[in-house]
Amino acid sequence: MKISNKEYDFLKDLALCWFPALMTFIGVVMVTWEIPYTDQVLATMAGLNTFMGAVVKYYKAKYDKEQEEDES
């Protein structure tokens, strides 16, 4: 499966900026309001963010390999 530059940039921005910011906001709100299951929610979100980072890394490595092959 190949993704476009626009899709890659979106995933990268989501994984590196927006999702961690959302996690921080949700964590602060849940702790402030003493909402139950805060740890479980944040652990789940951290796992999802780690997975998104792995997907971004996979597509970056795939793109770099294709570029290397094209230069040869």
C-alpha positions in Angstrom: 0.0 0.0 0.0 1.3 3.4 -0.9 0.2 6.7 0.6 0.4 10.2 -0.8 2.7 12.9 0.6 -0.4 14.6 1.9 -1.6 11.5 3.8 1.9 11.0 5.2 2.2 14.6 6.4 -1.3 14.3 8.0 -0.3 11.1 9.9 3.0 12.6 11.0 1.4 15.8 12.3 -1.2 13.7 14.1 1.3 11.4 15.7 3.9 14.0 16.6 1.8 17.0 17.5 -1.9 16.8 17.7 -2.5 13.5 19.5 0.1 14.1 22.2 -1.4 17.5 22.8 -4.9 16.0 23.0 -3.6 13.3 25.4 -2.1 16.0 27.7 -5.3 18.0 27.6 -7.5 15.0 28.4 -5.1 13.9 31.2 -5.2 17.3 32.8 -9.0 17.6 32.6 -9.5 14.0 34.0 -7.1 14.5 36.9 -8.5 18.0 37.7 -12.1 16.7 37.8 -11.1 13.4 39.4 -12.7 11.4 36.6 -12.3 7.6 37.1 -10.1 5.4 34.9 -7.7 8.3 34.0 -4.7 5.9 34.0 -6.5 3.4 31.7 -7.6 6.1 29.3 -4.1 7.7 29.1 -2.4 4.3 28.7 -4.7 3.4 25.9 -4.1 6.7 24.1 -0.3 6.3 24.6 -0.5 2.9 23.1 -2.4 4.2 20.1 0.0 7.1 19.7 3.0 4.7 19.8 1.3 2.6 17.1 0.7 5.7 14.9 4.4 6.6 15.3 5.4 3.1 14.2 3.1 3.5 11.1 4.7 6.8 10.2 8.2 5.3 10.7 7.3 2.3 8.4 6.1 4.6 5.6 9.2 6.9 6.0 11.5 3.9 5.7 9.6 2.5 2.7 9.7 5.9 1.0 13.5 6.3 1.7 14.1 2.8 0.3 12.2 3.6 -2.9 14.1 6.9 -3.3 17.4 5.0 -2.9 16.4 2.5 -5.5 15.3 5.2 -7.9 18.7 6.9 -7.6 20.5 3.7 -8.5 
